Amino acid sequence: MSAVLIAYDLHKLGQRYTELRKLIIETFPGSWNCLESTFIVNTTWTPVQVRDLLKSKLDANDELLVVALVKNGWASVGLSKPCTDWLHTNA
């Protein structure tokens, strides 16, 4: 399993924010969501597979970024201890 970052901006139109969040949480239980429009998930899926799953919840003007992370390849400031603990363990 590897950590994959999912970041998105949903622009006005249909904005299926709740549907997208629900799909991420149900597909990748235990995901990290300490920033508003950003998740980090542990998965065997490739970034392309994750993108293909999620794009069904996007409108034509929405933006989505899916990136595979490398172990210990992160730094942060201002995040809570539970958020950084998850990162230390999983990312």
C-alpha positions in Angstrom: 0.0 0.0 0.0 1.1 3.5 -0.6 -0.1 7.0 0.3 -1.9 9.0 -2.4 -2.8 12.6 -2.1 -6.2 13.8 -3.4 -6.8 17.5 -3.7 -9.7 19.2 -5.4 -11.4 22.5 -6.1 -15.1 22.4 -6.9 -16.3 25.5 -8.6 -19.9 26.6 -8.8 -22.4 24.7 -10.9 -23.6 21.4 -9.6 -21.0 21.3 -6.8 -21.4 17.7 -5.6 -19.1 18.3 -2.6 -20.9 15.9 -0.3 -21.0 13.1 -2.9 -17.3 13.4 -3.6 -16.3 13.4 0.1 -18.6 10.4 0.8 -17.1 8.5 -2.1 -13.6 9.1 -0.9 -14.4 8.2 2.7 -16.3 5.1 1.8 -13.8 3.8 -0.7 -10.7 4.6 1.4 -11.6 4.2 5.1 -9.2 5.7 7.6 -8.2 8.5 5.2 -6.5 11.7 6.3 -8.7 14.8 5.8 -7.0 17.6 7.9 -7.2 20.2 5.2 -10.6 21.2 3.7 -10.3 19.9 0.2 -7.4 17.5 0.6 -7.3 13.8 1.5 -4.5 11.4 1.9 -5.4 7.7 1.5 -3.5 4.5 1.8 -4.3 2.3 -1.1 -3.1 -0.2 -3.6 -4.7 1.9 -6.4 -2.7 4.0 -8.8 -3.3 7.7 -9.0 -5.0 7.1 -12.4 -7.4 4.6 -10.9 -8.3 7.0 -8.1 -8.8 9.9 -10.6 -11.0 7.7 -12.7 -13.2 6.8 -9.8 -13.6 10.3 -8.5 -14.1 12.2 -11.8 -17.7 10.9 -11.9 -18.5 13.3 -9.1 -16.9 16.4 -10.8 -18.4 19.0 -13.1 -16.6 20.1 -16.2 -15.1 23.2 -14.4 -13.9 21.4 -11.3 -10.2 20.5 -10.7 -8.7 17.4 -9.3 -5.1 16.4 -8.5 -4.1 12.9 -7.4 -0.4 12.3 -6.5 1.4 9.2 -5.2 3.5 10.2 -2.2 6.9 8.9 -1.2 7.6 7.7 2.4 8.8 10.6 4.6 8.3 13.0 1.7 6.2 15.6 3.6 6.6 18.6 5.9 3.9 20.7 7.6 3.2 23.6 9.9 0.1 24.4 11.9 -1.5 20.9 11.7 -2.8 19.3 14.9 -1.0 16.4 16.6 -3.5 13.8 15.4 -3.0 15.0 11.8 0.8 14.8 12.0 0.6 11.5 13.9 -1.3 10.0 11.0 1.2 11.4 8.5 4.1 9.9 10.5 2.5 6.5 10.5 1.1 6.4 7.0 2.7 8.9 4.6 
